[in-house]
Amino acid sequence: MVPAWLKFWVGRARLLPSRWRAARQEPRPPNGSVIHAGTSNSNDVCATTTSLPREIPVSRFALSALNLALLAAPVAANVGPPATGGQVTGEPVGIRHIQIVREKLVIDLRPVARDQKAMVEATYQLQNNGAEQSLDLLFAGGSYEVVEFEVLFDGKPIATKPISGATIPDSWKPPKETPNFGDGQKLDYAPGLRDFKYSVKLVGFSLTVPTGPHTLMVRYSAAAATNWLGQPTRHHQFAYVLAPARSWDGFGGLDVTLHLPEGWIAVVTPQLEREGDTLRGSFEHLPADSIAITFRAPEGRWYRPLIGISQSVFAAVGIAGLIVSWVMGRWRGRRTAQAVNAGQTRIPRIWPWALAIGMLWSVGVFASGLFAVYGAELTLPEGQVVKYGYGQLIEALGVGLLAPHVAVVGFLIAYVTGIIVQRKNLTVPS
């Protein structure tokens, strides 16, 4: 008898030739096709074709992905890659006979300090050297709030509408890495964004571009990614894709302005000059395929010193507890012996004192241990502390388990020392 599972797969295999023939005989859509990005496990991008939505005729269609923002789903600690969130933003894909005379790009990262999205404003000085063109442009975004997207053409707002069925061009490749601080090692940038695995919301808008110069302004918001392996404050990442601008009829130059949260530090490629909390750069040609930024809140003046101080306090409490238990045990032993030698009716006991000393030492170890684990974080900006993994929790649990053992050790040291000293100081009646 043939197993059921074998029958199932044999049946599936028989269907493949008919499906393949049907696919080959499928007529091409009358309004053409557009090249888009396919994905693979190796993150390589391959060109494939797909039909365009019927409401966007290819005869007047110029695909322009003004903002590819694939939102990666957040991951829990110790589950998945240590990078979350993030949207890829970038340039319009080129339109023939229309040049970008100059682009002014402003990226405001200050809202990230308040756990809000960064604001992007790109102003394009366009020059149409041909006849008037009517264009249907496509905005591809992973943000669920498409109302954050605004287009102005020659100062007039342009209406937008949801689009379905269009795809993403293969020129939209977010950077694999962003620069890191100090050691030269780079940070992986939101792996999910490169795989194109997350849903993309598409918004379209139409422009009529007469002959001559014009201004196109695009404003929108995009989330910064977070790399949870950055220490001691959260490492935020942001990328803006420039490569598609090369497909325009010409590109005359780029002026970049990045606004950072007050006092924050940043590294960026290509290199920009810093003036206060603003990074600026001017380029006559596209300087790179993308702008990649890593930025974070400063540690604070007392963060590093407080780490050493808190650890020293923890060690000092441990050593001091040993000494105090021994000294107080000896003192209580002598007092007890003196009371016995004097014939007093009320003889002070050793064990209550030994128990109190052990408990006090335990409380001191517990408090100083938690201070060593969490104390330095008190100097970091609120909301910017890295909480990836279970390291601190394990350390805190270790302190909690150590404290009762310290109480037992302190009690034994004080009690045994007291008994020994008491016996040595007792006088034998003549």
N, C-alpha and C positions, 0 to 999 in steps of 0.2 A: 504494500500500500504506500502511495506517495504521500509524504507529510504535507499538512495544510500550508505550512509556511513556504514550502518549495513551490506549490501550485500558485500561490499568491505572486511570488517574484517572477515566475515564468510568464504569468499573465501580464504583469507590468512590462516585461521585456518585449512581448509581442506588440504592445501598443506603441512602442517607440518609433518604428518605421512609419506607421500611419501618421503619427503626430509630426514627424519630421517632414513628410511629404506635404502635409497640410500647411506647415509653416512656410515651405518654399513656394507654395502656390498662393499664399496670402497676398492680395494686391497691395501696392504701396499707396499710402494716403495721398489724396490729390494735393494737399497743401504742403507736402515735402517732409523733410526730416531735419533733425538737428543733432550735431555731435554732442555726446555727453560723457560723463565719467562713469566707467565701470570700476568695481573694486575687487580686490582679491585679498587673500590672507597675508600676502607680503606687502600690502599697502601700495602696490604699484597701481597706476591708473592706466586703463586701457580705453581706447575709443570705441564706442558702439553707437548705434543709431536708434532713435525712437521718434515716433510721430509727434508732431506738435499739436496743441489743442486747436480745435477747429475755429475758435474765435480769434486766433492769432494767425493770419495768413503769412506764409513764409515769404511771399513776394515783398512784404513790407516789414518783415520781422528782423530785428537785430538784437540778438540775445545779449543782455547786459546784467550780470548778476552783481548788483550794487552792494549786497551784503550777504555773504554766505555765513550763516551763524548756526552751526550744528551744536545743539546743546547736549552735553554729555550728562547722563544721569548721575546724581551724587552716589558715592559708595560709602559703606560703613567702615569703621576702623578695622584694620586687619582683614578686610574682604575686598578683593579687587585691587586695581592699580592705585597708587598713592597720589592720584591727580584727579580733580573733580571739576565739573562745571566748565564754563568757557564757551565763547562763541567766536567763530572766525569771521573777521570783517575784511572787506577789500574793495578792489577797484571795479569799475565797469569793464565788461568785455568790449573789445574794439568795434567801432562802427566806421565803415569806409567813408572816405572823403570828409570826415569830421576829425579835426585835430584837437588835442588838449594843449592849448597854448601855455597854460600854467595851472597847477593844482595847489590849493592851499588846504592842508589837512590839519585839523585840530582835534586832538584826543584828550578828553578831560577824565583823568583817572581819580580825581578827588572824591567822587561819590563812593568809590570802592571802600574807603575808610569807614563808611557808614553802612556797609553791606548792601550797597545799591549798585546798579549797573553803571558802567562807564558811558560817557556821552561822546559820540563821534559826529563831527561836522566836516564834510568835504565839499569844497567849492571848486568847480571846474570852469575855467575860462575856455570856451569852445570856439572853434572857427570852422564853419561849414564852407568849404571851397567849391562845393557842387550845387546842384539844384536843391530846392526845398525837399526835405525828407520827412515822412511820417513814420514814426517808430513806435513799436510796442516793446517796452522794456520790462524785464523780469527782475523782481527782487526776491531772493531766496534767503529765508531766515529761519533759525531754529528757535527764536524767541516766540513765546506764546502771546506776547502783547504786540501785535502788529501796529497798534495805534502809536507806538513810539517812533514809527517811521514817517518821515515827512520829506516831500520833494518840492522844491521851488525852481521854476524855470523862468528866467528873466524877471524874478521877483514875484511871480504869480504861482499860487499853490496848484499842484497837480493832483487830481483825484486818483485813488488807488482802488484796486479790487482784488479779491482772492482769485488765484489761478490754480487749476488742477491739470495734471497730465504732462506738464513740462518737466525737464530734468536739468541737472547741474552740469555745466561745461567742465571739461577735464583740466582746464587751466587753474581751477580752484584747488590748490594743494596747500593746506596750512603747513607751517614749519613743523618739523618733527621735534625740535628742541628750542628752548629759549636760553639766553645766557644765564650764568650763575654768578654768585658773588665769590670773589677771592681765589678759590683753588683752580679756576679754569674749567672745571667740570660743568657740563651743560645739563639742564633739566628737561626731562621728557615733557612734551606739551600735549596734554589732554588726548591720550591715545584714541579714544572713541571718535574724536573729530576726524581723524585721518581715515577711519574705516567707513565713514558715511553710513553708519548703522542706525542713526537716529532720525526720526521723522523730521521733515523740513516743510515749513509752511511757506507757500509761494504767494507773492503779491505782485500784480502787474500794474503798469501805468503807461499811458500813451503820451508821446511828445510830437509836436510838429516843429521841425527845426528849419527855419528859413535860411537862405544864403546869408553869410556874414557872421559876425561875432555874437556870442550868446553866453549866458551864465547859468550853470546848472548847480544847484545846491542840494545836498542830501544831508539830513539829520536823522540820527537814530541812536538807540542805546544798545549796548551789548555787554554781556556778563564776562567778567574776568575769570580765568581758571585759577584753581588753588592747588599748589603742590604741597602735600601734607608732610613731606620729608624735610622741608626747610626748617631750620632752627635759628633762633628761638621763636621768632614771629612767623606768621603765615607768609609763604612766598606766593604772591599773586603773579599771574602770567597773562599777557595780552598780546594778540597778534593781529596785524593788518596786512592783508595780501595785496601786493603791488603788481605782481606779474601780469595780470590780464591787461594792464594799460599798454603793454607793448604791442598789442594787436590793433590799437587805434592807428589812424592814418599818420599821426605824429604826436610826440610828447615833448613839450617845451621846457619842463622843469617842475620841481616839487619843493614846496615850503612846508616843513613839519613843525608843529608845536605840540608838546606833551605837557600837560599840567599834572603834577604829582600832589598827593596829600601833603600837608605841611610837615616838613622835617623828614619825610620818607626818603629812603635811598633806592636807587634803581640802576640797573644795567640794561643797555639796549644795543641792538644791532639793526642797522648801521649806527655808527657812533654819532651822538648828538652832543652839542655844547650845553652845559648847565648854567642857568642864571637863577639863583635862588631855588625855588621849587618848580622851575620850568625848564624843559629841555627843548632846544631849537636846532634846526638844521635846514640848509638849503642845498638843493642838488639840481644840476643842469640836466642830468639823465637819471633814470631809475637806478637807485643805489643798490638795490637787492630785489629778490623776488618777494620779500615780505619784511615788515618791521616787526621785530620780536622784542618784547619787553618783559623783564622780571623786576618786580618792585615789592618792597615790604616796609613795615613800620620799623623805626629804630629800636634798638635794645633798651635804651635808657642808660643814664650815667651810672646807676648803681647795680645794674643787673649782674655783671661779671663779679664785682667785689662781693655782692651779697651771696653769690654761690659759695665762694670761699669762706665767708664769715659764717653762714648757716651750717656748713659742714664742720667747721672748726668748733662751733658751739655744741653740735651733736657729739663730737668726739670728746670735748671737754666735760660734758655732762656725764658721759660714760665713765671716764677716768675719775672724775670727782666723786661719783657715787661709790666707787670702790673704796676710795680713801675715807670718805665720810662714814661709811658703814663700819669700817675697821676702827676709826678713831672713836666714834660714838659707842661702839661695843666695848672698847676698853674703858671708856669713862663710866658707862653704866655698870660694868663689872666691879670697878673700884668702889663706886658708891654702894653697891650691894654688899660688898665685903666689909666696908666700914660700918654699915648698919648692923650687920651680924656681929662684928667684933665689939660694938658698943652695947650689945644686948637690947636693941630696940625691938619693940613688939611688932611694929609695922615694917616689914622688910620690903623694899622696892623690888619689883620683879623686872627681869631683863627682857622677856619676850614681847611685852607690849611696845617697848621702845624699839626693839628690833623690827617688829612688824610695821611700825610707823615709818621707820627709816627706809625699809624696803618699798613701801607704797609711795613715799615721796620721790624716791629715785625712779620708780617706774613712771610716775607722772612726768618727771623731768625728761626722761628718755623719750616718752611718747610725744610730748610737746615739741622738743627740739628736733626730733626725727621728722615730724610733719613740716616743721619750719624749713628743714633742709630739703624736703621734697618740693614744697610749694612756695617757699618764701620768696625766691628770686622772681617768680612770676608776678608778684605784686607790683613790680616796677614797670611791667610791660603795658602797652596800651590796651585798653579794654576791647575785647572782641578779637584781638589779633594773636592770642596765645595758641600755639600748636597743641592739639589734643589728639594726635594720631597715635594709635596703638594703646597698649595696656601697661607700658613701662612704669608710669607714675603710680597707677593703681596697684601694681605688684609691689612697688617700693613702699607705698602707704600700708598695704596689708602686712608687709614684712615688719614695719615699725609696730603695727598693732599686735602682731604675734610676739615680738621681742619684749614688749613692755611687761606682760605678766611674768615672763621668765626672769626679767631683771628684778621684779619684786621678790621673787623666791630667793634669788642669789643674794640680794641685799639683806633680806631677813636672816638667812643662814650665816652670812659673814658677821653681822652684828651680834647675833645670838651666840654663836660658837665662840667668838672672841670674848664676849662678856662673861660666859661661863668659865673659860680658861683663866681670865684675869681675876675673876672672883675667887676661884680656888687658890690661885697663887697668893692672894692677899689675905686669906683667912688666917688668923692666929690660933695656935693650938693651946688650950688651957693647960696650965701647969699643975 
